[in-house]
Amino acid sequence: GGGRHVIEGLGFVRLEVGDLARSLAFYLGGLSFERVGADADEPVDGVATLRAGRLTLVLVQAPSSPGGRSNGDAARGRGVDLAMAVSGVDAYHDALVARGIAPAPPRDEGPTRAFEVVDPDGYRWRFVQSLA
């Protein structure tokens, strides 16, 4: 008996960031995410919600340590890799470069073509296009 429960997809990705304004510049101006939700104009309580395609990204300002720096900017993204399917991976790569982002060059990997870019907190994004 019992109902059948099926995961339908990723609800959102929440990333803790060291400097919310810096991250917003990267994701909005660089990667072309859009602001959505109740906090679309101004971050509410250090939280900003962004969307690209079907992905919702929630950026949360990390608490500052006593020295004024947030805890572990460089280490924050270590061990976290995020992959996004894109169409036109080369054109998207070139658009990022034109907006001042420094992604790795696209390369073929079996049935896909992909490139990586690292955000200001060290989170690694892979943008992948199926070649099939």
Secondary structure, DSSP 8 states (H G I E B T S, - for coil): --------S---EEEEES-HHHHHIIIIIIT--EE-STTSSS-BTTEEEEEETTEEEEEEE--B-TTSSBTTHHHHTTT-EEEEE-SSHHHHHHHHHHTT------EEETTEEEEEEE-TTS-EEEEEEE--
